């Protein structure tokens, strides 16, 4: 089955006849209908489906019809347009094109902390100290859920951060500023274990292992960027290890060790945070740490072609190898932190269904490749000391 959207119709019908080119295709938001604008000897509009025409499309068949010309035209040209519509109908029928089907929200159930620990296995040690820290600071531990459809995955209901500990920095992707603009986003996110509140702020995220399992089940392939929990003794995460991991298709989710959390509590930093903006941001980050890179990198980029992730990573790793030291040139980091995420956000906004992302990625790949080449050139200009030098904001995808 091929889910039919405006993007899919445009791609499928693009090579139907060399004499006719697809100018654009647009969907009706309220009807199962797509208008395909075709350029040829005489431009015309073909309509796929309609709720107010005799050729209503059901889920078992697709029919393409010619919208009548407003002015009289030569019969030969009208016949050519009608034949194009007939071939379009045959092609869409042959590939099993269907309208997007209604989908239900996946089933979720609450878990106790002990049940979550048992299900999480190797992920639990890195999360245990975080759970204890959240419980101590907010007087209530995090809430755990399990999603059972289409596979079992443990989810984490992120803690409600009180106003006096909130910073202005958004550690999570906010759907109203990100992929939530696209009609595909909310339901697709729920299939992957996410949930958001009315303001678009993510309130539930899957654990790393849960995310990988849900993406594999939903897409039939692994996530392009895989989350990995990383224990660290300090709150500082060096740029270079993070960047090298991204080059390999892994997003490091840095989780402090128990002694670090104990030090934060002993120094009473959460109590001091409301009076210091920088400290408030750090405490806020500690409270939501498991969801940060998971939403900003793994979620946005999970449908990128694996070959492209490998190609981008190879080029950036080669550039990084020429620069010594524990840091990394800002242009190379900015490609993953800003450019690639922004590019993916733009694609998601255009998606009617999640599969549209794959089509749009291929079509608009040259744009992000151009941005990557600019970042690589910028890093070369900085030379061997590039990791220690400031740079401009650079291009956006």
N, C-alpha and C positions, 0 to 999 in steps of 0.2 A: 504494500500500500504506500502511495505517495501522498502526503498531506499537501493539498493545493492552497497556496497563498499567492499573492501578487508576485512576490519574488520568484517563487517556484514556477509559476506560469511563464514569466518572462524568460527564464533560463531554458525551460523545456521546449518552448516554441521558438526560440531564437533562430535555430537553423532549419526551420520547417521548409522554407522556400528561399533560395538566394535572391529572388526578386523582391522579397518583402522583409523589411527589417522591423524589429520591435523598438518603438520609440520609448514607451514606458507601459507599465501595467499598474493599475491602482484598484484597491479593494474598497468595497462599500462597508462601512463600519457596522451598519445595522442589518445588512442582507447578505446571504451567501452569493455574492456577485463580484466578479472581477471584470473590469473594462481593460482591454488590451488595445493600445493605440499603435497602429501598424502604418509604416511608411512604405510606399511603393509607387507605381505609376499613378495611383490615386489613393491618398491617405484615407484610411477608414478605421472604424472602431469595431472590434469584435467583443461580444459580451459572453462571459462564461457564467451561466446561471442567472437567475433572477426570481424574486418572489412575486413579480407582477407581470410575468410573461408566460406564454404557453410552454416554453421550454424550461420549466422549473427543474433544477438539478436536485436529485436525492443522493443518498450516500452510496448508491450502487452504480450511478452513471453520471457522466459529464457530457454536456452538449455546449457547443460554441455556436453562436448565431450572430449574423451581421446586423448591426444597428442600421436601420434604413438611412440612406443618404438624404440630406435636407434638400439638395438640388438634383434635378435629373442628370444622370450620367450615362455614358455609353454602356450598352448592354454587355459588351465584352469585358469592360473593366469591372462592372458589377459582378459578372459571372466569375471573374478571377478572384474577387474578394470572397464570394460565396464558397468557391472551391478551397480557398485557404482555410475558411472556417470548418469545412468538412474534414480536411486533413488534420486540423487542430483537434477536432473532436475525436478522430480516430487515434491520434497519438496519446491524448490524455486518457482515453479509455484503455489503450494498450498497456499503459504503465500503472493502471489501477488508481488514478487520481481520485481523491476524495476530499470533501470538506473537513476541516478540523473537527474532531469529535469532542463532545463534552467530556471532561475528566473530573473525577471526584477528588476531594482532598484526601491525602493518605491518612491511614489510621495511626494515632499516637496514644501512648499510655504513660502515666507517670512511673518513675522508678525511685526506689530508695537509694541512698548513697551506697549502701552495701551491694545492692543489686547492680548499680552502675559500675562499681569497682570490679565486680566479677565479670561483667560482660566486656569491659574495656581492656582487660588483659594487660598487654605491654604498654598501652597508653596511660594506664592509671597512675603509676609512680610519678610521672611528670605533672599530673593534674592534682594529685592528692594534697600537696603543700598549698597549691593555689586555693583549693576548696576550703582548707582550714583557715587561710588568710582572709578569704571573703567572709566566712562565717564569723570570724573574730571582729572584723572591721564593721560589717553591716548587721551584725547580730542575727544573721540567718544564713544558712549555707545555700549554695546554688541548688537549683532544681534540675533534676534529670528526667529525661523522657526517652522512650524507645519508639521508633517508627518501624512498623512491621511490613510496609508495602512500598516497593516490590520486594525488598530484602530487609532483614533486621539491621537497624543502625541506632546507635545511642546518640541522643541529641542533648544539648545543653541550653536551658533557658537562662539567658544572661541576667545577672543581678540588676535590680533597679538601683541606679546610682543616685543618692540623695543630692539635692541641689548644691549643698555646700562642698561636695567633692567633685562636681562636674566641672570640666574645663571647656573652653571654647573649641578645642580640637576634636574633630570627628574621627574616632578610631575605627568606626565601622562604615561600610558603604551605606549611604542613605538613599533609599530607592527613589525618592522624589528628585534626587540630584543625579541618579545613576541609571541603572537598567530598568527601573520601575516605570519609565515613560513608555516602554514598549508593551504591547498587549500580551506578549508571551511571558513576561517576567514573573508576575506573582505566582501563577500556577506552577510554572516550571521550577521556581525556587522552592515551592513546597515539596515537589517531588524529590528535591535534593536535600531536604531536611531543614530548610530555613523558614522563618516566619517573621513578619514585620508588624509594627503597630500602625495606627491610622496616620501618623506623621511620616511613615516610611522608614523609620529606624528599625533595623534588624533586632529582634528580641530573642530569637532562637537560632542556634547554629548547630550543625552536626559536629561531632568530634572528628579528628582527622581520619581515623579508620572508617567511621560512618560515612563521611563525605566520599571517600574513595569507593566504598561499596555501592553507594547510591548512584554515583556518576557512572560506574561500570554497568549497573543494571539499567539505567535510563538511556545511556548513549550506546551501549554495546562495545565500549572501548574505555581504556583508562583515562582519567583526567589528564589534561595536557600538563598541568602543574599540580604536583602532589604535595599536600601538606605533611610536614614532619615535625613532631615535637622535639625541641632541643633544650636540654638542661644547661643553664648557665649560672655561674657563681655571682655575676654582677648584673646590674640592670643595663649596662652598656652592651649593645650588640654591635660588634665590629662590622663595618660595611663589606669588607672583602669576603669573609666566609658566607655572608648572606648572598652576595652577588654571585659567587661561584656556585652556590646551591641553585640559584635561579637559572643559571646557565645550564644546569643539569636537569631542569624541569622539576625542582623541589623548592618549596617555600618553607623556610625555617620558622617555626613558631616558638619563639624563645620563652622558656618558662624558668623563672628563678628557682634556685635550690631552697630547701627549708631554712638553712641558716640565714639566707638573705631576707626571707620574709620575717624571721624572728628579729633580725636587726632592725628592720623597718618598724616593727611594733615596739621594740624596746626603746627606740629613739622617739617614739610617739609621733612619727611623721604624719599618719592620718589625722591626728588631732591638730597638727600645725598647718596642714594643707589648706584649709579655708582662707588663711591669711597670706599665702604666698602662691602666686599664679603658677610659677614653674613647678613647685612642689605639688600643687593640686593636679597639674597635668600628669605628673609622674604617678601619683597614687591612682588617678583615674585610669591610666594605662594598665597598671598592675591588676586592677579589678576586672578588666575586660580583655586581658591578654590573649586568651585562647581564640578569640574571634577576629583579631585584627588582620593578620595576613591572610587568614582563611577567606575573608570576604573581599579584601581589596585586590588579591592576586589570584588565589585558587578559583574562587567563584567566577570572577569576570573572565578569566582566561581558560576555563576548563574545556571549551570546545575548539580551541585553536588546533590546527593540524599538528600532529606530533612531529612531522618532518620540519615544519617551520620553527617550532620551539627548539629543536635540535640545531637547526641552521643558525638561528639568532644566537643561541648559546655558544656555539662554536666560534662565531665571529667576535663576540664580546669577550670570551675567555682568552682568545688569542691576543686581543688588545690589552687585556688586564695583565697578561704574562709579561708584558714589556715594562710594567710599572712595579717597582719593589715596594715593600712595606706592608703594614697591616690595613691600610686604608685603600680606597678605590677611587679612581677619577669620577668626579660628579657626573659628567655626561653619560658614563656607562651605567651608573646607578639610576640616573634619571630616565633612561630608556624603559626600565622595568617599573620604577616607582610612578612615573608620570605618563610617558608617551604610550606605552602598550596598554596600560589600564584605561586611559582616556579613549584610545582607539576602540577598544572592546566595548566600552560604555556606549559609544556612538553607534556601533553595530547593533547592540542589544536594543537600543531605542527604536530601531527600524523593524524589529522582528515581530511578526504576527504569531509565529510559533517558533519554538527553539531551533528547529531544523533550518530556519532561515539564516541563522548565524553562519552556518557552514557555507552557504551560497555567497553571502555578503563578504565573508572572510576572503574567499578566493577572488572575488571581483575587486575588492579594495586593498588587497595585499600590497600592490605597488606603493600605495601611500605610506604604509608603515615601514616598508623596506627603505623608502627614501629618507624617512626620519631616522632610521637606524644608521644609514650611511652618514648622515649629518652628525650624529652623536659620535660615531667612530672617528670622523675627521676632526671633530672638536677635541676628542681625547688625544689624537696624534699631535695636534698643535700644542697641547699642554706639555708633551714630552714626558720624560721619566719622573719628573716631580709633579705630575698632574694630579696625583691623589691629595696633594697638600695645597693646591691652588684653587681659589674660587672661580666660578664660571657664571655665565649668564644663564637665564632660564631656558634658552634654546627653543627649538620648535615644538609645536604640539602636533600630534598625529592628525 
